Structures are given as structure tokens and as C-alpha cells.
Amino acid sequence: MAEQEHEIDRRGLFRWIINGVVTAIGAVVTVVAGGAIVAPSLKKPAERWLPAGRILGLQPETPTPVTVRVVRREGYYEAVDHETVFLIREPGGEVRALSSICTHLGCHVHWDAKARLFKCPCHGGVYDINGKVVSGPPPRPLATYPTRMDQNEVFVEL
């Protein structure tokens, strides 16, 4: 009788196989889902230093609009955006970069050389040469971006 207790009947065999398959599927789903959730946080972010122009072409204390090519990877798709920034060469030789996007509703500002102000054509926002709000509805100053120079080339981090 003791030998019969250890025997597996047909239903017991199928139950054992089904439990094994369900366990294997659960393990695979857990590994895949866990990897999809954890992997992006472990990935080192790529540096975003993008070439913005040559320092020799910049006039001192005069904002110069430049277009920067930004490549964004989304899965298998690679989108290319163009973002305009203003480069401002300081008297000491350093270069600052300001966004061309108004902080009110996202319109593009332009530099008014006579008034020496950035002006937004949409709702009358006005900024000084440092990007600080002078008048109008913008809630914040223009965004600034880190810059670095490598020989005569200016790079902007977006």
C-alpha cells in the first residue's frame, strides 16, 4: 500500500505539467517586465552636448540666433528636431545660451537690436539681454543652457 501512495496517476501527472508550465510562463513574464522597468534607470544618460557654432562668428554682447540639431531616439524611431537658441558672447570671452521659447505660451521670441530686448510677438512678453522678464505675461525668465567651448567651437547642452 505504501508503494501506491507514491505513484502518480494520470490527473496528478497533468497537474504537475500544467503547474510547471504556468510557473515557467510566470517567471518569463516577471523577468521581461522587470527588465523593461529597471533597465532604463540603469542606463547611463547620453551626453547632450551639441555643436552650436563658432565663437569667431559671435559679436560681443549681441544675441545671435543659432539652430541646433537635436536627435531624439524613441524605441526604433529616430526623430530629428531643430531648436533655436541665442548665443551671447560676454566681454570676458565666455558664451551664454538662452532659449528662444517664451515661458508664457511657448512662442518664439526675437531679438530687437534697437531696443536691446527679446520680444515675444504672441502676447507682448519682453525680456532683457539676460533673459529676465521686463514686462508682459511671462511667469519666468528665458531658460538658460550650459555651454562649453572646445577651441573655437561652442557646444550647448540641451
C-alpha positions as CSV (number, residue, x, y, z in Angstrom):
1,M,0.0,0.0,0.0
2,A,2.9,2.4,0.7
3,E,4.1,1.9,-2.8
4,Q,0.8,3.0,-4.3
5,E,0.9,6.3,-2.3
6,H,4.0,7.4,-4.3
7,E,2.6,6.5,-7.7
8,I,1.4,9.4,-9.8
9,D,-1.9,8.9,-11.5
10,R,-2.8,10.5,-14.8
11,R,-4.5,13.5,-13.3
12,G,-1.6,14.1,-11.0
13,L,0.8,14.0,-13.9
14,F,-1.2,16.6,-15.9
15,R,-1.5,18.8,-12.8
16,W,2.3,18.6,-12.3
17,I,2.9,19.5,-16.0
18,I,0.4,22.4,-16.0
19,N,1.9,23.8,-12.8
20,G,5.3,23.6,-14.3
21,V,4.3,25.4,-17.5
22,V,2.4,28.1,-15.5
23,T,5.4,28.6,-13.3
24,A,7.8,28.9,-16.3
25,I,5.4,31.5,-18.0
26,G,5.2,33.5,-14.8
27,A,9.0,33.5,-14.4
28,V,9.5,34.7,-18.0
29,V,6.9,37.4,-17.7
30,T,8.4,38.6,-14.4
31,V,11.9,38.8,-15.9
32,V,10.8,40.6,-19.1
33,A,8.6,43.1,-17.2
34,G,11.2,43.6,-14.5
35,G,13.9,44.2,-17.1
36,A,11.7,46.7,-19.0
37,I,11.0,48.6,-15.8
38,V,14.5,48.5,-14.3
39,A,16.7,48.7,-17.4
40,P,16.1,52.4,-18.3
41,S,17.1,53.5,-14.9
42,L,20.4,51.6,-15.1
43,K,21.2,53.1,-18.5
44,K,23.8,55.9,-18.4
45,P,22.2,59.0,-20.0
46,A,24.0,60.1,-23.1
47,E,25.7,63.5,-23.1
48,R,23.7,66.1,-24.9
49,W,26.5,68.5,-25.9
50,L,25.5,69.7,-29.3
51,P,27.6,71.9,-31.7
52,A,26.1,75.4,-31.9
53,G,28.5,77.4,-33.9
54,R,31.9,79.1,-33.9
55,I,32.9,81.7,-31.3
56,L,34.5,83.8,-34.0
57,G,31.1,84.5,-35.6
58,L,29.6,85.9,-32.4
59,Q,29.6,89.7,-31.8
60,P,30.2,90.7,-28.2
61,E,27.0,91.3,-26.1
62,T,24.8,90.7,-29.1
63,P,22.4,87.7,-29.1
64,T,22.9,85.6,-32.2
65,P,20.2,83.0,-33.0
66,V,21.6,79.6,-34.0
67,T,19.7,76.4,-34.9
68,V,20.8,73.3,-33.1
69,R,20.0,69.8,-34.5
70,V,18.6,67.6,-31.7
71,V,18.3,63.8,-32.3
72,R,15.8,62.0,-30.1
73,R,15.6,58.2,-30.0
74,E,12.2,56.7,-29.3
75,G,12.5,52.9,-29.5
76,Y,13.5,52.1,-33.0
77,Y,12.5,55.5,-34.3
78,E,14.9,58.4,-34.5
79,A,13.3,61.9,-34.6
80,V,15.3,65.0,-35.6
81,D,14.2,68.3,-34.1
82,H,15.7,71.7,-34.7
83,E,15.8,74.1,-31.7
84,T,16.8,77.7,-31.9
85,V,18.9,79.2,-29.1
86,F,20.5,82.6,-28.7
87,L,24.3,82.6,-28.1
88,I,25.6,85.7,-26.3
89,R,29.3,86.3,-26.1
90,E,30.3,88.0,-22.9
91,P,33.1,90.6,-22.8
92,G,35.4,88.1,-21.0
93,G,35.0,85.6,-23.8
94,E,32.5,83.3,-22.2
95,V,29.4,82.3,-24.1
96,R,25.9,82.1,-22.6
97,A,22.9,80.3,-24.3
98,L,19.3,81.3,-23.9
99,S,16.2,79.5,-25.1
100,S,14.2,81.2,-27.8
101,I,10.9,79.9,-26.3
102,C,8.8,82.3,-24.4
103,T,7.8,81.0,-21.0
104,H,4.3,82.3,-21.3
105,L,2.8,80.1,-24.0
106,G,5.8,78.8,-26.0
107,C,6.0,81.2,-28.8
108,H,9.5,82.0,-30.3
109,V,11.0,85.3,-29.2
110,H,13.1,87.5,-31.4
111,W,15.9,90.0,-30.6
112,D,15.1,93.7,-31.1
113,A,18.5,95.2,-31.6
114,K,17.3,98.8,-31.3
115,A,15.6,98.3,-28.0
116,R,18.1,95.7,-26.9
117,L,15.3,93.4,-25.7
118,F,13.9,90.0,-26.6
119,K,10.2,90.4,-27.6
120,C,7.5,87.8,-27.9
121,P,5.1,88.5,-30.8
122,C,2.2,86.5,-29.4
123,H,1.2,88.3,-26.1
124,G,3.8,91.1,-25.7
125,G,6.3,89.4,-23.4
126,V,9.5,91.3,-23.1
127,Y,12.9,90.1,-21.7
128,D,16.2,91.8,-21.2
129,I,19.5,90.6,-22.6
130,N,20.0,88.2,-19.6
131,G,16.5,86.6,-20.3
132,K,14.8,88.2,-17.2
133,V,11.2,89.3,-17.7
134,V,10.9,93.1,-18.2
135,S,7.1,93.2,-18.9
136,G,4.2,91.2,-20.1
137,P,2.6,87.9,-19.0
138,P,5.7,85.6,-18.9
139,P,5.9,83.9,-15.5
140,R,9.6,83.0,-15.6
141,P,12.8,84.2,-17.3
142,L,14.0,82.5,-20.5
143,A,15.7,79.2,-19.9
144,T,19.5,79.1,-20.0
145,Y,21.5,76.2,-21.2
146,P,25.0,75.2,-20.1
147,T,27.7,75.9,-22.7
148,R,31.3,74.9,-23.2
149,M,33.9,75.8,-25.7
150,D,36.3,73.4,-27.5
151,Q,38.9,75.5,-29.3
152,N,36.8,77.9,-31.4
153,E,33.6,75.7,-31.4
154,V,30.7,76.4,-29.0
155,F,28.7,73.5,-27.6
156,V,25.3,73.7,-25.9
157,E,23.8,71.1,-23.6
158,L,20.1,70.6,-24.2
